[in-house]
Amino acid sequence: MTAETEALGRCTECGQVYAVYRTTESWRALGTDGDCRCGNAEFEILSDRD
Ligand SMILES: [Zn+2]
C-alpha cells in the first residue's frame, strides 16, 4: 500500500499533531502504527497539500 496525500493532522483526543497520509478509508499518522500514541485514530486535518 502506498501513501497518498500528506497533510498535518491533529489528534482529536490529545491534540498531538502528526504528519498524516490518506488511505481509502481514513487518515493515518506517519511514524506510528497509524494511530495516535494515545490510541485515538481520528485526526483533524490542519493543512492539506493537494
Ligand atoms: Zn492522541
mmCIF file of the protein (N, C-alpha, C, O) and its ligand, coordinates in Angstrom:
data_MODEL
# 
_entry.id   MODEL 
# 
loop_
_entity.id 
_entity.type 
_entity.pdbx_number_of_molecules 
1 polymer     1 
2 non-polymer 1 
# 
_entity_poly.entity_id                      1 
_entity_poly.type                           'polypeptide(L)' 
_entity_poly.nstd_linkage                   no 
_entity_poly.nstd_monomer                   no 
_entity_poly.pdbx_seq_one_letter_code       MTAETEALGRCTECGQVYAVYRTTESWRALGTDGDCRCGNAEFEILSDRD 
_entity_poly.pdbx_seq_one_letter_code_can   MTAETEALGRCTECGQVYAVYRTTESWRALGTDGDCRCGNAEFEILSDRD 
_entity_poly.pdbx_strand_id                 A 
# 
loop_
_entity_poly_seq.entity_id 
_entity_poly_seq.num 
_entity_poly_seq.mon_id 
_entity_poly_seq.hetero 
1 1  MET n 
1 2  THR n 
1 3  ALA n 
1 4  GLU n 
1 5  THR n 
1 6  GLU n 
1 7  ALA n 
1 8  LEU n 
1 9  GLY n 
1 10 ARG n 
1 11 CYS n 
1 12 THR n 
1 13 GLU n 
1 14 CYS n 
1 15 GLY n 
1 16 GLN n 
1 17 VAL n 
1 18 TYR n 
1 19 ALA n 
1 20 VAL n 
1 21 TYR n 
1 22 ARG n 
1 23 THR n 
1 24 THR n 
1 25 GLU n 
1 26 SER n 
1 27 TRP n 
1 28 ARG n 
1 29 ALA n 
1 30 LEU n 
1 31 GLY n 
1 32 THR n 
1 33 ASP n 
1 34 GLY n 
1 35 ASP n 
1 36 CYS n 
1 37 ARG n 
1 38 CYS n 
1 39 GLY n 
1 40 ASN n 
1 41 ALA n 
1 42 GLU n 
1 43 PHE n 
1 44 GLU n 
1 45 ILE n 
1 46 LEU n 
1 47 SER n 
1 48 ASP n 
1 49 ARG n 
1 50 ASP n 
# 
loop_
_struct_asym.id 
_struct_asym.entity_id 
A 1 
B 2 
# 
loop_
_chem_comp.id 
_chem_comp.type 
_chem_comp.mon_nstd_flag 
ALA 'L-peptide linking' y 
ARG 'L-peptide linking' y 
ASN 'L-peptide linking' y 
ASP 'L-peptide linking' y 
CYS 'L-peptide linking' y 
GLN 'L-peptide linking' y 
GLU 'L-peptide linking' y 
GLY 'peptide linking'   y 
ILE 'L-peptide linking' y 
LEU 'L-peptide linking' y 
MET 'L-peptide linking' y 
PHE 'L-peptide linking' y 
SER 'L-peptide linking' y 
THR 'L-peptide linking' y 
TRP 'L-peptide linking' y 
TYR 'L-peptide linking' y 
VAL 'L-peptide linking' y 
ZN  non-polymer         . 
# 
_pdbx_entity_nonpoly.entity_id   2 
_pdbx_entity_nonpoly.name        ? 
_pdbx_entity_nonpoly.comp_id     ZN 
# 
_pdbx_nonpoly_scheme.asym_id         B 
_pdbx_nonpoly_scheme.entity_id       2 
_pdbx_nonpoly_scheme.mon_id          ZN 
_pdbx_nonpoly_scheme.ndb_seq_num     1 
_pdbx_nonpoly_scheme.pdb_seq_num     101 
_pdbx_nonpoly_scheme.auth_seq_num    101 
_pdbx_nonpoly_scheme.pdb_mon_id      ZN 
_pdbx_nonpoly_scheme.auth_mon_id     ZN 
_pdbx_nonpoly_scheme.pdb_strand_id   A 
_pdbx_nonpoly_scheme.pdb_ins_code    . 
# 
loop_
_atom_site.group_PDB 
_atom_site.id 
_atom_site.type_symbol 
_atom_site.label_atom_id 
_atom_site.label_alt_id 
_atom_site.label_comp_id 
_atom_site.label_asym_id 
_atom_site.label_entity_id 
_atom_site.label_seq_id 
_atom_site.pdbx_PDB_ins_code 
_atom_site.Cartn_x 
_atom_site.Cartn_y 
_atom_site.Cartn_z 
_atom_site.occupancy 
_atom_site.B_iso_or_equiv 
_atom_site.pdbx_formal_charge 
_atom_site.auth_seq_id 
_atom_site.auth_comp_id 
_atom_site.auth_asym_id 
_atom_site.auth_atom_id 
_atom_site.pdbx_PDB_model_num 
ATOM   1   N  N  . MET A 1 1  ? 0.847   -1.200 0.000  1.00 0.00 ? 1   MET A N  1 
ATOM   2   C  CA . MET A 1 1  ? 0.000   0.000  0.000  1.00 0.00 ? 1   MET A CA 1 
ATOM   3   C  C  . MET A 1 1  ? 0.883   1.251  0.000  1.00 0.00 ? 1   MET A C  1 
ATOM   4   O  O  . MET A 1 1  ? 1.869   1.309  0.734  1.00 0.00 ? 1   MET A O  1 
ATOM   5   N  N  . THR A 1 2  ? 0.555   2.207  -0.779 1.00 0.00 ? 2   THR A N  1 
ATOM   6   C  CA . THR A 1 2  ? 1.354   3.423  -0.863 1.00 0.00 ? 2   THR A CA 1 
ATOM   7   C  C  . THR A 1 2  ? 0.629   4.597  -0.218 1.00 0.00 ? 2   THR A C  1 
ATOM   8   O  O  . THR A 1 2  ? -0.595  4.708  -0.274 1.00 0.00 ? 2   THR A O  1 
ATOM   9   N  N  . ALA A 1 3  ? 1.410   5.453  0.385  1.00 0.00 ? 3   ALA A N  1 
ATOM   10  C  CA . ALA A 1 3  ? 0.839   6.660  0.962  1.00 0.00 ? 3   ALA A CA 1 
ATOM   11  C  C  . ALA A 1 3  ? 0.481   7.639  -0.151 1.00 0.00 ? 3   ALA A C  1 
ATOM   12  O  O  . ALA A 1 3  ? 1.198   7.757  -1.145 1.00 0.00 ? 3   ALA A O  1 
ATOM   13  N  N  . GLU A 1 4  ? -0.615  8.324  0.027  1.00 0.00 ? 4   GLU A N  1 
ATOM   14  C  CA . GLU A 1 4  ? -1.025  9.288  -1.000 1.00 0.00 ? 4   GLU A CA 1 
ATOM   15  C  C  . GLU A 1 4  ? -0.766  10.716 -0.526 1.00 0.00 ? 4   GLU A C  1 
ATOM   16  O  O  . GLU A 1 4  ? 0.388   11.113 -0.369 1.00 0.00 ? 4   GLU A O  1 
ATOM   17  N  N  . THR A 1 5  ? -1.798  11.472 -0.304 1.00 0.00 ? 5   THR A N  1 
ATOM   18  C  CA . THR A 1 5  ? -1.595  12.857 0.076  1.00 0.00 ? 5   THR A CA 1 
ATOM   19  C  C  . THR A 1 5  ? -1.109  12.985 1.510  1.00 0.00 ? 5   THR A C  1 
ATOM   20  O  O  . THR A 1 5  ? -1.682  12.380 2.416  1.00 0.00 ? 5   THR A O  1 
ATOM   21  N  N  . GLU A 1 6  ? -0.082  13.751 1.719  1.00 0.00 ? 6   GLU A N  1 
ATOM   22  C  CA . GLU A 1 6  ? 0.356   14.043 3.075  1.00 0.00 ? 6   GLU A CA 1 
ATOM   23  C  C  . GLU A 1 6  ? -0.236  15.358 3.532  1.00 0.00 ? 6   GLU A C  1 
ATOM   24  O  O  . GLU A 1 6  ? -0.435  16.282 2.744  1.00 0.00 ? 6   GLU A O  1 
ATOM   25  N  N  . ALA A 1 7  ? -0.510  15.420 4.817  1.00 0.00 ? 7   ALA A N  1 
ATOM   26  C  CA . ALA A 1 7  ? -1.056  16.628 5.410  1.00 0.00 ? 7   ALA A CA 1 
ATOM   27  C  C  . ALA A 1 7  ? -0.649  16.629 6.877  1.00 0.00 ? 7   ALA A C  1 
ATOM   28  O  O  . ALA A 1 7  ? -0.002  15.698 7.355  1.00 0.00 ? 7   ALA A O  1 
ATOM   29  N  N  . LEU A 1 8  ? -1.035  17.679 7.577  1.00 0.00 ? 8   LEU A N  1 
ATOM   30  C  CA . LEU A 1 8  ? -0.864  17.687 9.022  1.00 0.00 ? 8   LEU A CA 1 
ATOM   31  C  C  . LEU A 1 8  ? -2.204  17.401 9.663  1.00 0.00 ? 8   LEU A C  1 
ATOM   32  O  O  . LEU A 1 8  ? -3.221  17.987 9.293  1.00 0.00 ? 8   LEU A O  1 
ATOM   33  N  N  . GLY A 1 9  ? -2.197  16.497 10.625 1.00 0.00 ? 9   GLY A N  1 
ATOM   34  C  CA . GLY A 1 9  ? -3.435  16.157 11.312 1.00 0.00 ? 9   GLY A CA 1 
ATOM   35  C  C  . GLY A 1 9  ? -3.247  16.234 12.813 1.00 0.00 ? 9   GLY A C  1 
ATOM   36  O  O  . GLY A 1 9  ? -2.226  15.800 13.347 1.00 0.00 ? 9   GLY A O  1 
ATOM   37  N  N  . ARG A 1 10 ? -4.240  16.788 13.487 1.00 0.00 ? 10  ARG A N  1 
ATOM   38  C  CA . ARG A 1 10 ? -4.199  16.892 14.944 1.00 0.00 ? 10  ARG A CA 1 
ATOM   39  C  C  . ARG A 1 10 ? -5.117  15.837 15.534 1.00 0.00 ? 10  ARG A C  1 
ATOM   40  O  O  . ARG A 1 10 ? -6.271  15.696 15.130 1.00 0.00 ? 10  ARG A O  1 
ATOM   41  N  N  . CYS A 1 11 ? -4.581  15.100 16.497 1.00 0.00 ? 11  CYS A N  1 
ATOM   42  C  CA . CYS A 1 11 ? -5.382  14.094 17.176 1.00 0.00 ? 11  CYS A CA 1 
ATOM   43  C  C  . CYS A 1 11 ? -6.582  14.763 17.833 1.00 0.00 ? 11  CYS A C  1 
ATOM   44  O  O  . CYS A 1 11 ? -6.436  15.770 18.525 1.00 0.00 ? 11  CYS A O  1 
ATOM   45  N  N  . THR A 1 12 ? -7.765  14.201 17.616 1.00 0.00 ? 12  THR A N  1 
ATOM   46  C  CA . THR A 1 12 ? -8.966  14.811 18.179 1.00 0.00 ? 12  THR A CA 1 
ATOM   47  C  C  . THR A 1 12 ? -9.095  14.546 19.672 1.00 0.00 ? 12  THR A C  1 
ATOM   48  O  O  . THR A 1 12 ? -9.945  15.145 20.330 1.00 0.00 ? 12  THR A O  1 
ATOM   49  N  N  . GLU A 1 13 ? -8.268  13.661 20.218 1.00 0.00 ? 13  GLU A N  1 
ATOM   50  C  CA . GLU A 1 13 ? -8.328  13.369 21.644 1.00 0.00 ? 13  GLU A CA 1 
ATOM   51  C  C  . GLU A 1 13 ? -7.299  14.161 22.444 1.00 0.00 ? 13  GLU A C  1 
ATOM   52  O  O  . GLU A 1 13 ? -7.651  14.859 23.394 1.00 0.00 ? 13  GLU A O  1 
ATOM   53  N  N  . CYS A 1 14 ? -6.024  14.053 22.061 1.00 0.00 ? 14  CYS A N  1 
ATOM   54  C  CA . CYS A 1 14 ? -4.971  14.638 22.896 1.00 0.00 ? 14  CYS A CA 1 
ATOM   55  C  C  . CYS A 1 14 ? -4.327  15.865 22.273 1.00 0.00 ? 14  CYS A C  1 
ATOM   56  O  O  . CYS A 1 14 ? -3.562  16.562 22.939 1.00 0.00 ? 14  CYS A O  1 
ATOM   57  N  N  . GLY A 1 15 ? -4.622  16.144 21.003 1.00 0.00 ? 15  GLY A N  1 
ATOM   58  C  CA . GLY A 1 15 ? -4.100  17.359 20.389 1.00 0.00 ? 15  GLY A CA 1 
ATOM   59  C  C  . GLY A 1 15 ? -2.726  17.214 19.765 1.00 0.00 ? 15  GLY A C  1 
ATOM   60  O  O  . GLY A 1 15 ? -2.198  18.179 19.213 1.00 0.00 ? 15  GLY A O  1 
ATOM   61  N  N  . GLN A 1 16 ? -2.141  16.041 19.839 1.00 0.00 ? 16  GLN A N  1 
ATOM   62  C  CA . GLN A 1 16 ? -0.838  15.822 19.219 1.00 0.00 ? 16  GLN A CA 1 
ATOM   63  C  C  . GLN A 1 16 ? -0.953  15.967 17.699 1.00 0.00 ? 16  GLN A C  1 
ATOM   64  O  O  . GLN A 1 16 ? -1.897  15.465 17.090 1.00 0.00 ? 16  GLN A O  1 
ATOM   65  N  N  . VAL A 1 17 ? 0.016   16.658 17.097 1.00 0.00 ? 17  VAL A N  1 
ATOM   66  C  CA . VAL A 1 17 ? -0.006  16.856 15.647 1.00 0.00 ? 17  VAL A CA 1 
ATOM   67  C  C  . VAL A 1 17 ? 0.955   15.886 14.980 1.00 0.00 ? 17  VAL A C  1 
ATOM   68  O  O  . VAL A 1 17 ? 2.096   15.726 15.413 1.00 0.00 ? 17  VAL A O  1 
ATOM   69  N  N  . TYR A 1 18 ? 0.485   15.246 13.931 1.00 0.00 ? 18  TYR A N  1 
ATOM   70  C  CA . TYR A 1 18 ? 1.290   14.292 13.164 1.00 0.00 ? 18  TYR A CA 1 
ATOM   71  C  C  . TYR A 1 18 ? 1.233   14.645 11.688 1.00 0.00 ? 18  TYR A C  1 
ATOM   72  O  O  . TYR A 1 18 ? 0.275   15.251 11.208 1.00 0.00 ? 18  TYR A O  1 
ATOM   73  N  N  . ALA A 1 19 ? 2.287   14.250 10.979 1.00 0.00 ? 19  ALA A N  1 
ATOM   74  C  CA . ALA A 1 19 ? 2.146   14.159 9.531  1.00 0.00 ? 19  ALA A CA 1 
ATOM   75  C  C  . ALA A 1 19 ? 1.270   12.944 9.262  1.00 0.00 ? 19  ALA A C  1 
ATOM   76  O  O  . ALA A 1 19 ? 1.490   11.873 9.827  1.00 0.00 ? 19  ALA A O  1 
ATOM   77  N  N  . VAL A 1 20 ? 0.299   13.110 8.418  1.00 0.00 ? 20  VAL A N  1 
ATOM   78  C  CA . VAL A 1 20 ? -0.644  12.030 8.167  1.00 0.00 ? 20  VAL A CA 1 
ATOM   79  C  C  . VAL A 1 20 ? -0.738  11.766 6.667  1.00 0.00 ? 20  VAL A C  1 
ATOM   80  O  O  . VAL A 1 20 ? -0.399  12.624 5.853  1.00 0.00 ? 20  VAL A O  1 
ATOM   81  N  N  . TYR A 1 21 ? -1.193  10.594 6.321  1.00 0.00 ? 21  TYR A N  1 
ATOM   82  C  CA . TYR A 1 21 ? -1.404  10.262 4.918  1.00 0.00 ? 21  TYR A CA 1 
ATOM   83  C  C  . TYR A 1 21 ? -2.788  9.651  4.769  1.00 0.00 ? 21  TYR A C  1 
ATOM   84  O  O  . TYR A 1 21 ? -3.325  9.042  5.694  1.00 0.00 ? 21  TYR A O  1 
ATOM   85  N  N  . ARG A 1 22 ? -3.343  9.828  3.596  1.00 0.00 ? 22  ARG A N  1 
ATOM   86  C  CA . ARG A 1 22 ? -4.703  9.396  3.354  1.00 0.00 ? 22  ARG A CA 1 
ATOM   87  C  C  . ARG A 1 22 ? -4.724  7.943  2.871  1.00 0.00 ? 22  ARG A C  1 
ATOM   88  O  O  . ARG A 1 22 ? -3.967  7.571  1.975  1.00 0.00 ? 22  ARG A O  1 
ATOM   89  N  N  . THR A 1 23 ? -5.559  7.161  3.446  1.00 0.00 ? 23  THR A N  1 
ATOM   90  C  CA . THR A 1 23 ? -5.847  5.847  2.877  1.00 0.00 ? 23  THR A CA 1 
ATOM   91  C  C  . THR A 1 23 ? -7.252  5.928  2.291  1.00 0.00 ? 23  THR A C  1 
ATOM   92  O  O  . THR A 1 23 ? -7.881  6.985  2.326  1.00 0.00 ? 23  THR A O  1 
ATOM   93  N  N  . THR A 1 24 ? -7.735  4.841  1.764  1.00 0.00 ? 24  THR A N  1 
ATOM   94  C  CA . THR A 1 24 ? -9.061  4.877  1.158  1.00 0.00 ? 24  THR A CA 1 
ATOM   95  C  C  . THR A 1 24 ? -10.140 5.176  2.188  1.00 0.00 ? 24  THR A C  1 
ATOM   96  O  O  . THR A 1 24 ? -11.204 5.691  1.845  1.00 0.00 ? 24  THR A O  1 
ATOM   97  N  N  . GLU A 1 25 ? -9.868  4.855  3.452  1.00 0.00 ? 25  GLU A N  1 
ATOM   98  C  CA . GLU A 1 25 ? -10.918 4.992  4.461  1.00 0.00 ? 25  GLU A CA 1 
ATOM   99  C  C  . GLU A 1 25 ? -10.687 6.084  5.492  1.00 0.00 ? 25  GLU A C  1 
ATOM   100 O  O  . GLU A 1 25 ? -11.639 6.600  6.076  1.00 0.00 ? 25  GLU A O  1 
ATOM   101 N  N  . SER A 1 26 ? -9.421  6.440  5.720  1.00 0.00 ? 26  SER A N  1 
ATOM   102 C  CA . SER A 1 26 ? -9.167  7.367  6.820  1.00 0.00 ? 26  SER A CA 1 
ATOM   103 C  C  . SER A 1 26 ? -7.786  7.977  6.693  1.00 0.00 ? 26  SER A C  1 
ATOM   104 O  O  . SER A 1 26 ? -7.028  7.669  5.773  1.00 0.00 ? 26  SER A O  1 
ATOM   105 N  N  . TRP A 1 27 ? -7.480  8.848  7.638  1.00 0.00 ? 27  TRP A N  1 
ATOM   106 C  CA . TRP A 1 27 ? -6.138  9.402  7.752  1.00 0.00 ? 27  TRP A CA 1 
ATOM   107 C  C  . TRP A 1 27 ? -5.364  8.575  8.765  1.00 0.00 ? 27  TRP A C  1 
ATOM   108 O  O  . TRP A 1 27 ? -5.900  8.159  9.791  1.00 0.00 ? 27  TRP A O  1 
ATOM   109 N  N  . ARG A 1 28 ? -4.084  8.343  8.456  1.00 0.00 ? 28  ARG A N  1 
ATOM   110 C  CA . ARG A 1 28 ? -3.224  7.561  9.324  1.00 0.00 ? 28  ARG A CA 1 
ATOM   111 C  C  . ARG A 1 28 ? -1.977  8.373  9.638  1.00 0.00 ? 28  ARG A C  1 
ATOM   112 O  O  . ARG A 1 28 ? -1.472  9.092  8.776  1.00 0.00 ? 28  ARG A O  1 
ATOM   113 N  N  . ALA A 1 29 ? -1.484  8.266  10.848 1.00 0.00 ? 29  ALA A N  1 
ATOM   114 C  CA . ALA A 1 29 ? -0.300  9.013  11.246 1.00 0.00 ? 29  ALA A CA 1 
ATOM   115 C  C  . ALA A 1 29 ? 0.967   8.342  10.748 1.00 0.00 ? 29  ALA A C  1 
ATOM   116 O  O  . ALA A 1 29 ? 1.073   7.115  10.737 1.00 0.00 ? 29  ALA A O  1 
ATOM   117 N  N  . LEU A 1 30 ? 1.922   9.157  10.339 1.00 0.00 ? 30  LEU A N  1 
ATOM   118 C  CA . LEU A 1 30 ? 3.244   8.651  9.997  1.00 0.00 ? 30  LEU A CA 1 
ATOM   119 C  C  . LEU A 1 30 ? 4.065   8.533  11.274 1.00 0.00 ? 30  LEU A C  1 
ATOM   120 O  O  . LEU A 1 30 ? 3.905   9.334  12.195 1.00 0.00 ? 30  LEU A O  1 
ATOM   121 N  N  . GLY A 1 31 ? 4.938   7.543  11.329 1.00 0.00 ? 31  GLY A N  1 
ATOM   122 C  CA . GLY A 1 31 ? 5.837   7.409  12.456 1.00 0.00 ? 31  GLY A CA 1 
ATOM   123 C  C  . GLY A 1 31 ? 5.265   6.606  13.610 1.00 0.00 ? 31  GLY A C  1 
ATOM   124 O  O  . GLY A 1 31 ? 5.930   6.417  14.629 1.00 0.00 ? 31  GLY A O  1 
ATOM   125 N  N  . THR A 1 32 ? 4.027   6.131  13.454 1.00 0.00 ? 32  THR A N  1 
ATOM   126 C  CA . THR A 1 32 ? 3.414   5.253  14.449 1.00 0.00 ? 32  THR A CA 1 
ATOM   127 C  C  . THR A 1 32 ? 2.821   4.075  13.684 1.00 0.00 ? 32  THR A C  1 
ATOM   128 O  O  . THR A 1 32 ? 3.083   3.913  12.493 1.00 0.00 ? 32  THR A O  1 
ATOM   129 N  N  . ASP A 1 33 ? 2.040   3.268  14.348 1.00 0.00 ? 33  ASP A N  1 
ATOM   130 C  CA . ASP A 1 33 ? 1.356   2.196  13.608 1.00 0.00 ? 33  ASP A CA 1 
ATOM   131 C  C  . ASP A 1 33 ? 0.143   2.726  12.852 1.00 0.00 ? 33  ASP A C  1 
ATOM   132 O  O  . ASP A 1 33 ? -0.613  1.946  12.273 1.00 0.00 ? 33  ASP A O  1 
ATOM   133 N  N  . GLY A 1 34 ? -0.048  4.033  12.850 1.00 0.00 ? 34  GLY A N  1 
ATOM   134 C  CA . GLY A 1 34 ? -1.158  4.638  12.121 1.00 0.00 ? 34  GLY A CA 1 
ATOM   135 C  C  . GLY A 1 34 ? -2.117  5.384  13.038 1.00 0.00 ? 34  GLY A C  1 
ATOM   136 O  O  . GLY A 1 34 ? -2.812  6.309  12.619 1.00 0.00 ? 34  GLY A O  1 
ATOM   137 N  N  . ASP A 1 35 ? -2.139  4.961  14.300 1.00 0.00 ? 35  ASP A N  1 
ATOM   138 C  CA . ASP A 1 35 ? -2.961  5.638  15.289 1.00 0.00 ? 35  ASP A CA 1 
ATOM   139 C  C  . ASP A 1 35 ? -2.087  6.586  16.102 1.00 0.00 ? 35  ASP A C  1 
ATOM   140 O  O  . ASP A 1 35 ? -0.864  6.451  16.132 1.00 0.00 ? 35  ASP A O  1 
ATOM   141 N  N  . CYS A 1 36 ? -2.730  7.543  16.758 1.00 0.00 ? 36  CYS A N  1 
ATOM   142 C  CA . CYS A 1 36 ? -2.001  8.373  17.710 1.00 0.00 ? 36  CYS A CA 1 
ATOM   143 C  C  . CYS A 1 36 ? -1.484  7.505  18.854 1.00 0.00 ? 36  CYS A C  1 
ATOM   144 O  O  . CYS A 1 36 ? -2.032  6.439  19.133 1.00 0.00 ? 36  CYS A O  1 
ATOM   145 N  N  . ARG A 1 37 ? -0.432  7.969  19.505 1.00 0.00 ? 37  ARG A N  1 
ATOM   146 C  CA . ARG A 1 37 ? 0.100   7.199  20.637 1.00 0.00 ? 37  ARG A CA 1 
ATOM   147 C  C  . ARG A 1 37 ? -0.915  7.086  21.776 1.00 0.00 ? 37  ARG A C  1 
ATOM   148 O  O  . ARG A 1 37 ? -0.798  6.186  22.608 1.00 0.00 ? 37  ARG A O  1 
ATOM   149 N  N  . CYS A 1 38 ? -1.901  7.973  21.831 1.00 0.00 ? 38  CYS A N  1 
ATOM   150 C  CA . CYS A 1 38 ? -2.915  7.867  22.876 1.00 0.00 ? 38  CYS A CA 1 
ATOM   151 C  C  . CYS A 1 38 ? -3.955  6.811  22.526 1.00 0.00 ? 38  CYS A C  1 
ATOM   152 O  O  . CYS A 1 38 ? -4.801  6.481  23.357 1.00 0.00 ? 38  CYS A O  1 
ATOM   153 N  N  . GLY A 1 39 ? -3.903  6.274  21.301 1.00 0.00 ? 39  GLY A N  1 
ATOM   154 C  CA . GLY A 1 39 ? -4.822  5.218  20.910 1.00 0.00 ? 39  GLY A CA 1 
ATOM   155 C  C  . GLY A 1 39 ? -5.944  5.691  20.014 1.00 0.00 ? 39  GLY A C  1 
ATOM   156 O  O  . GLY A 1 39 ? -6.663  4.882  19.429 1.00 0.00 ? 39  GLY A O  1 
ATOM   157 N  N  . ASN A 1 40 ? -6.097  7.008  19.903 1.00 0.00 ? 40  ASN A N  1 
ATOM   158 C  CA . ASN A 1 40 ? -7.138  7.539  19.038 1.00 0.00 ? 40  ASN A CA 1 
ATOM   159 C  C  . ASN A 1 40 ? -6.718  7.430  17.571 1.00 0.00 ? 40  ASN A C  1 
ATOM   160 O  O  . ASN A 1 40 ? -5.529  7.510  17.261 1.00 0.00 ? 40  ASN A O  1 
ATOM   161 N  N  . ALA A 1 41 ? -7.661  7.254  16.693 1.00 0.00 ? 41  ALA A N  1 
ATOM   162 C  CA . ALA A 1 41 ? -7.340  7.119  15.273 1.00 0.00 ? 41  ALA A CA 1 
ATOM   163 C  C  . ALA A 1 41 ? -8.036  8.179  14.432 1.00 0.00 ? 41  ALA A C  1 
ATOM   164 O  O  . ALA A 1 41 ? -8.099  8.061  13.208 1.00 0.00 ? 41  ALA A O  1 
ATOM   165 N  N  . GLU A 1 42 ? -8.564  9.227  15.091 1.00 0.00 ? 42  GLU A N  1 
ATOM   166 C  CA . GLU A 1 42 ? -9.209  10.293 14.337 1.00 0.00 ? 42  GLU A CA 1 
ATOM   167 C  C  . GLU A 1 42 ? -8.350  11.536 14.378 1.00 0.00 ? 42  GLU A C  1 
ATOM   168 O  O  . GLU A 1 42 ? -7.877  11.943 15.439 1.00 0.00 ? 42  GLU A O  1 
ATOM   169 N  N  . PHE A 1 43 ? -8.150  12.141 13.212 1.00 0.00 ? 43  PHE A N  1 
ATOM   170 C  CA . PHE A 1 43 ? -7.312  13.320 13.112 1.00 0.00 ? 43  PHE A CA 1 
ATOM   171 C  C  . PHE A 1 43 ? -8.076  14.446 12.445 1.00 0.00 ? 43  PHE A C  1 
ATOM   172 O  O  . PHE A 1 43 ? -8.793  14.243 11.465 1.00 0.00 ? 43  PHE A O  1 
ATOM   173 N  N  . GLU A 1 44 ? -7.907  15.642 13.001 1.00 0.00 ? 44  GLU A N  1 
ATOM   174 C  CA . GLU A 1 44 ? -8.447  16.833 12.373 1.00 0.00 ? 44  GLU A CA 1 
ATOM   175 C  C  . GLU A 1 44 ? -7.369  17.360 11.426 1.00 0.00 ? 44  GLU A C  1 
ATOM   176 O  O  . GLU A 1 44 ? -6.256  17.662 11.860 1.00 0.00 ? 44  GLU A O  1 
ATOM   177 N  N  . ILE A 1 45 ? -7.689  17.471 10.152 1.00 0.00 ? 45  ILE A N  1 
ATOM   178 C  CA . ILE A 1 45 ? -6.695  17.879 9.175  1.00 0.00 ? 45  ILE A CA 1 
ATOM   179 C  C  . ILE A 1 45 ? -6.482  19.388 9.237  1.00 0.00 ? 45  ILE A C  1 
ATOM   180 O  O  . ILE A 1 45 ? -7.426  20.174 9.166  1.00 0.00 ? 45  ILE A O  1 
ATOM   181 N  N  . LEU A 1 46 ? -5.205  19.768 9.371  1.00 0.00 ? 46  LEU A N  1 
ATOM   182 C  CA . LEU A 1 46 ? -4.864  21.187 9.515  1.00 0.00 ? 46  LEU A CA 1 
ATOM   183 C  C  . LEU A 1 46 ? -4.471  21.817 8.199  1.00 0.00 ? 46  LEU A C  1 
ATOM   184 O  O  . LEU A 1 46 ? -4.869  22.947 7.915  1.00 0.00 ? 46  LEU A O  1 
ATOM   185 N  N  . SER A 1 47 ? -3.702  21.119 7.392  1.00 0.00 ? 47  SER A N  1 
ATOM   186 C  CA . SER A 1 47 ? -3.263  21.681 6.123  1.00 0.00 ? 47  SER A CA 1 
ATOM   187 C  C  . SER A 1 47 ? -3.145  20.562 5.120  1.00 0.00 ? 47  SER A C  1 
ATOM   188 O  O  . SER A 1 47 ? -2.326  19.656 5.281  1.00 0.00 ? 47  SER A O  1 
ATOM   189 N  N  . ASP A 1 48 ? -3.945  20.619 4.103  1.00 0.00 ? 48  ASP A N  1 
ATOM   190 C  CA . ASP A 1 48 ? -3.968  19.585 3.094  1.00 0.00 ? 48  ASP A CA 1 
ATOM   191 C  C  . ASP A 1 48 ? -3.207  20.086 1.872  1.00 0.00 ? 48  ASP A C  1 
ATOM   192 O  O  . ASP A 1 48 ? -3.547  21.115 1.288  1.00 0.00 ? 48  ASP A O  1 
ATOM   193 N  N  . ARG A 1 49 ? -2.191  19.353 1.507  1.00 0.00 ? 49  ARG A N  1 
ATOM   194 C  CA . ARG A 1 49 ? -1.314  19.823 0.449  1.00 0.00 ? 49  ARG A CA 1 
ATOM   195 C  C  . ARG A 1 49 ? -1.736  19.337 -0.935 1.00 0.00 ? 49  ARG A C  1 
ATOM   196 O  O  . ARG A 1 49 ? -0.871  19.101 -1.778 1.00 0.00 ? 49  ARG A O  1 
ATOM   197 N  N  . ASP A 1 50 ? -2.988  19.183 -1.192 1.00 0.00 ? 50  ASP A N  1 
ATOM   198 C  CA . ASP A 1 50 ? -3.323  18.827 -2.568 1.00 0.00 ? 50  ASP A CA 1 
ATOM   199 C  C  . ASP A 1 50 ? -3.993  20.014 -3.250 1.00 0.00 ? 50  ASP A C  1 
ATOM   200 O  O  . ASP A 1 50 ? -4.359  19.926 -4.422 1.00 0.00 ? 50  ASP A O  1 
HETATM 201 ZN ZN . ZN  B 2 .  ? -3.878  11.395 20.624 1.00 0.00 2 101 ZN  A ZN 1 
# 
